[in-house]
Amino acid sequence: AALAGGGRPGEWKTIMDEVPPLLAPLSPQAPVVTRRAVVAQTSTDPTDERFPMLIYDGETFGDFRLRMSFKIVSGVKEQMAGIVFRYANPSNFYVLRASALGHNARFYKVVDGLRSDPIGPQLEISTNVWHTLAVECRGNRILCWFDDKLLMPALHDSTFTAGKIGFWTKSDAVSYFGDTTINYTPRVPR
């Protein structure tokens, strides 16, 4: 777990939740949901500039494509979930996040704790419904998707060429994360 900004650290735990099946139903009688383990951020600390993250520390990723499912469950001040990537530390990373309250998806770059201007469209994001976010990085080219639709033209930024990946939330947002896949080229030490 990591925290950018102030407030208490996130509370990350594994819980059971109803999620869409991994394979498309073969008949109309097949279940449309199944119960599986998901990762949940459950802390409701309302600190405004508070960004709980859960970082996968087992690998450093250069070029990759990550796709994850998320469900925004609740939040009074914020209702957000996202992907943190090319993460170096709590003050240096990229993030792609979705906001149900703000009705948007945004890409940010955080350098030395300072957040860039947002890039991304306005769109409706339902709460208590599973959605997907995806990011692909190839060199300095970054592509972003929401529910399998390209969000914006390719971004080009060379600030971070490699880093960790993880899940991201803001303030009092309670969000669930599941069904995450990552395709990548392993980095070979020199």
C-alpha positions as CSV (number, residue, x, y, z in Angstrom):
1,A,0.0,0.0,0.0
2,A,1.1,3.6,-0.7
3,L,-0.4,7.0,-0.1
4,A,0.1,10.2,-2.0
5,G,-1.2,13.4,-0.3
6,G,-2.5,13.5,3.2
7,G,-4.8,11.6,5.5
8,R,-4.8,8.0,6.6
9,P,-3.5,5.1,4.5
10,G,-6.0,3.1,2.5
11,E,-7.5,0.0,3.8
12,W,-7.0,-2.7,1.2
13,K,-8.6,-6.1,1.6
14,T,-9.8,-9.1,-0.4
15,I,-13.6,-9.6,-0.3
16,M,-16.2,-11.6,-2.3
17,D,-18.4,-9.8,-4.8
18,E,-20.6,-10.6,-7.7
19,V,-18.7,-10.0,-11.0
20,P,-19.4,-10.8,-14.6
21,P,-18.3,-14.3,-15.7
22,L,-14.9,-14.7,-17.3
23,L,-16.4,-16.4,-20.3
24,A,-19.5,-15.3,-22.2
25,P,-22.6,-17.3,-21.2
26,L,-23.2,-20.2,-23.6
27,S,-27.0,-20.2,-23.1
28,P,-29.7,-17.8,-21.8
29,Q,-30.0,-20.0,-18.7
30,A,-26.3,-19.5,-17.7
31,P,-25.6,-17.2,-14.7
32,V,-24.9,-13.6,-15.7
33,V,-22.8,-13.0,-12.5
34,T,-20.5,-15.2,-10.3
35,R,-19.0,-14.6,-6.9
36,R,-15.2,-14.2,-6.9
37,A,-12.6,-12.6,-4.8
38,V,-11.8,-8.9,-5.6
39,V,-9.5,-6.3,-4.0
40,A,-11.4,-3.5,-2.2
41,Q,-10.3,-0.2,-0.8
42,T,-12.7,0.4,2.1
43,S,-11.3,3.4,4.0
44,T,-13.7,6.4,4.0
45,D,-11.2,9.1,5.2
46,P,-12.6,12.2,3.5
47,T,-9.2,14.1,3.3
48,D,-9.4,16.0,0.0
49,E,-5.9,15.4,-1.4
50,R,-5.7,11.8,-0.3
51,F,-4.8,9.1,-2.9
52,P,-4.6,5.5,-1.5
53,M,-2.8,3.2,-3.9
54,L,-2.0,-0.5,-3.9
55,I,1.2,-1.1,-5.8
56,Y,2.4,-4.4,-7.3
57,D,6.0,-4.5,-6.3
58,G,7.0,-7.7,-8.1
59,E,8.1,-6.2,-11.4
60,T,9.1,-2.9,-13.0
61,F,7.2,-2.4,-16.3
62,G,8.5,-0.5,-19.4
63,D,6.2,-1.4,-22.3
64,F,3.0,-3.1,-21.3
65,R,-0.8,-3.3,-21.7
66,L,-2.9,-3.5,-18.5
67,R,-6.6,-4.0,-18.3
68,M,-8.6,-4.1,-15.1
69,S,-12.1,-4.2,-14.0
70,F,-13.4,-1.8,-11.3
71,K,-16.6,-0.9,-9.5
72,I,-17.1,2.4,-7.7
73,V,-19.2,1.4,-4.7
74,S,-19.6,4.6,-2.6
75,G,-18.1,7.9,-1.5
76,V,-19.5,11.3,-0.3
77,K,-16.7,13.6,-1.4
78,E,-15.3,11.4,-4.2
79,Q,-16.3,8.3,-6.2
80,M,-13.2,7.3,-8.1
81,A,-11.1,4.4,-9.2
82,G,-8.1,4.1,-11.4
83,I,-4.8,2.7,-12.5
84,V,-1.5,4.1,-11.3
85,F,1.4,3.2,-13.7
86,R,5.1,3.8,-14.3
87,Y,5.0,4.5,-10.6
88,A,8.4,5.5,-9.1
89,N,7.2,6.6,-5.6
90,P,4.2,8.4,-4.1
91,S,5.3,11.7,-5.7
92,N,6.1,10.5,-9.3
93,F,3.7,8.5,-11.5
94,Y,1.0,8.5,-14.1
95,V,-2.7,7.8,-13.3
96,L,-5.7,7.0,-15.4
97,R,-8.9,7.4,-13.3
98,A,-12.7,7.4,-13.7
99,S,-15.0,9.6,-11.6
100,A,-18.7,8.8,-11.1
101,L,-19.3,12.2,-9.4
102,G,-17.3,14.2,-11.9
103,H,-18.7,12.3,-14.9
104,N,-15.3,11.9,-16.5
105,A,-12.2,9.9,-17.1
106,R,-8.8,11.6,-16.8
107,F,-5.1,11.0,-17.3
108,Y,-2.7,12.8,-15.0
109,K,1.0,13.0,-14.6
110,V,2.4,13.6,-11.1
111,V,5.9,14.9,-10.8
112,D,7.5,15.7,-7.5
113,G,4.0,15.7,-6.0
114,L,2.6,18.2,-8.5
115,R,-0.3,17.1,-10.6
116,S,-0.5,18.1,-14.3
117,D,-3.6,19.5,-16.0
118,P,-6.1,16.8,-16.6
119,I,-6.6,15.2,-20.0
120,G,-9.7,13.2,-20.9
121,P,-13.4,13.3,-21.8
122,Q,-16.7,13.8,-19.9
123,L,-18.7,10.6,-19.7
124,E,-21.3,8.9,-17.6
125,I,-19.8,6.4,-15.1
126,S,-22.3,4.4,-13.1
127,T,-21.7,3.3,-9.5
128,N,-22.2,-0.3,-8.4
129,V,-21.5,-1.5,-11.9
130,W,-18.4,-3.2,-13.2
131,H,-16.4,-1.2,-15.8
132,T,-12.9,-1.6,-17.3
133,L,-9.9,0.7,-17.6
134,A,-7.0,-0.1,-19.8
135,V,-3.6,1.5,-20.5
136,E,-1.0,0.6,-23.1
137,C,2.6,2.1,-22.9
138,R,5.0,1.7,-25.8
139,G,8.1,3.9,-25.3
140,N,6.7,7.4,-24.8
141,R,3.3,6.6,-26.4
142,I,0.3,6.1,-24.0
143,L,-3.1,4.8,-25.0
144,C,-6.1,4.8,-22.6
145,W,-9.5,2.9,-22.7
146,F,-12.7,3.0,-20.8
147,D,-15.1,0.0,-21.2
148,D,-13.0,-1.1,-24.2
149,K,-13.4,2.3,-26.0
150,L,-10.4,4.5,-26.8
151,L,-10.7,7.6,-24.5
152,M,-8.5,10.0,-26.4
153,P,-5.8,10.2,-29.1
154,A,-2.5,8.7,-28.1
155,L,-0.5,10.7,-25.6
156,H,3.2,11.2,-25.9
157,D,5.2,11.8,-22.7
158,S,8.8,10.7,-21.8
159,T,8.7,11.7,-18.1
160,F,8.6,8.1,-16.9
161,T,9.9,5.3,-19.1
162,A,9.3,2.5,-16.6
163,G,7.8,1.8,-13.1
164,K,5.4,-0.2,-11.0
165,I,1.7,-0.6,-11.6
166,G,-1.2,-0.6,-9.2
167,F,-4.7,0.4,-8.2
168,W,-5.6,4.0,-7.2
169,T,-8.5,5.8,-5.4
170,K,-9.2,9.2,-4.0
171,S,-10.4,10.6,-0.6
172,D,-13.4,8.6,0.7
173,A,-14.1,6.6,-2.5
174,V,-14.8,2.9,-1.8
175,S,-13.8,1.0,-4.9
176,Y,-13.4,-2.6,-5.9
177,F,-10.8,-4.0,-8.4
178,G,-10.8,-7.3,-10.1
179,D,-9.9,-9.3,-13.3
180,T,-6.6,-7.6,-14.0
181,T,-4.4,-8.7,-16.8
182,I,-1.1,-7.4,-17.9
183,N,0.9,-8.2,-21.1
184,Y,4.4,-7.0,-21.1
185,T,7.9,-7.4,-22.3
186,P,10.1,-8.4,-19.4
187,R,12.9,-5.9,-18.7
188,V,16.3,-7.6,-19.0
189,P,18.9,-6.3,-16.5
190,R,22.1,-5.1,-18.2
